[in-house]
Amino acid sequence: MKKITRTEEIECEVRRIAVRLYPECVALFELPRMVYSKIMQDNTFRSKPYRVSEERIKKIIGTMPEFK
């Protein structure tokens, strides 16, 4: 069984949060900031916080077929 890398784990979490928060956003350009805020909020509970920028979140969301 292939082990998931830290980068893949973070990207998977960004995608999961983006899909969950999408119905709440008025416009798609708001989504990366909403995802970033949620990740930073959740980082307070993680033993190894996710280090991800808003720009990287924009790139990940841009590759998602759900938002094209």
HELIX and SHEET records of a PDB file:
HELIX    1   1 ARG A    6  LEU A   21  1                                  16    
HELIX    2   2 TYR A   22  GLU A   24  5                                   3    
HELIX    3   3 LEU A   28  GLU A   30  5                                   3    
HELIX    4   4 LEU A   31  ASN A   43  1                                  13    
HELIX    5   5 GLU A   54  GLY A   62  1                                   9    
HELIX    6   6 PRO A   65  PHE A   67  5                                   3    
END                                                                             
